[in-house]
């Protein structure tokens, strides 16, 4: 085989490999600054982007999302009053607070707005002591709730989020916590408010007004997003900037998480903008009605499927239900994979629970393990997650670099071979000329 043909063959193979690395789903258009990040769709359970999402890190004030969840779960009436204690206002000097005074009478609603909007650490302590009996007791309630939600990488030591040994959260767990919060309409009402005025109290004659710190909610911000509905931010020197934001459009709710960015206070907001641009612009919802789900189940050979409800998921623009199919294997979460197939390539987008397909209850992951069946997931409550888009595209530039290097090497080899041939011909011509001169003498 000639060198030119060999080079052409290598180029063809590399281009085919690079092409196969292209994802069917679009990729993010901008860099994600945070070392840990996640983009999650609540209704479908899709993880649309992740970056070290299972790494436990210091959360700073996004801790208060779990604080709010535990309070909401245990208190239906936020108009109840409580009295601020000495221990509640015993926080780090210069940490965020609303200057509560021991003996001050406040409502739980006041404290919840102060906690989620103003990120007040003293207010979070007041809530913790009211609901948990003590700050330590409330931290245990936070951990119990985390375990219930299937949070495997998070542990809480306090209600406010100031740095403490063992106080960590993962981006994936934070999405789980926020998903649970969205079941209570009070969360969006409070965490999505632009302004709240806390009236005067027995210790404070002046009203206190809180303004949102969520730039995506403020129309005067360059990060404003009309589909954003609620969020929580945080910062400590050790944790860096942390942010969790919720946006909703066309029936789908997206949670974006950015943890640990440093160097620029706007990095988490750039991350939010990038993640939501992907979810809201590059994807669109497709709703599979019950009859469509039935047909997909039949095509996959899934017996006893009898769907009664629709299932909505996010898919790339210009993709419709015809490109979707179901796997024929039930996973340990009692769910079937939803596949996207285009141009001969297939990707798993998410899973649809067997209950949505109207199927009888199947053995849980724990039961399957007890019965000797293989369990391949770490947590029975973990949704299906896709690989980050940048990883799928990484092979393309690498393949092109390798291609260029091979082309350069092969070109040099070809030129060297050509020079050797020319030199050989010249030498042969000189020998022939020399023989003719000898013969003519």
LINKA-V766649 format. One record per helix or strand of 3 or more residues. SS is the DSSP state (hx for helix, st for strand). FROM is the first residue (numbers start at 1). TO is the last residue. Records with the same first field share a line. If there is no record, write none. Layout:
SS = FROM-TO + FROM-TO
This chain:
hx = 3-21 + 60-74 + 108-116 + 121-132 + 135-149 + 171-181 + 185-191 + 215-217 + 267-282 + 290-299 + 321-323 + 365-370 + 389-440
st = 36-41 + 47-51 + 81-83 + 105-107 + 195-198 + 208-211 + 228-236 + 240-249 + 252-261 + 283-288 + 311-316 + 324-326 + 335-342 + 345-353
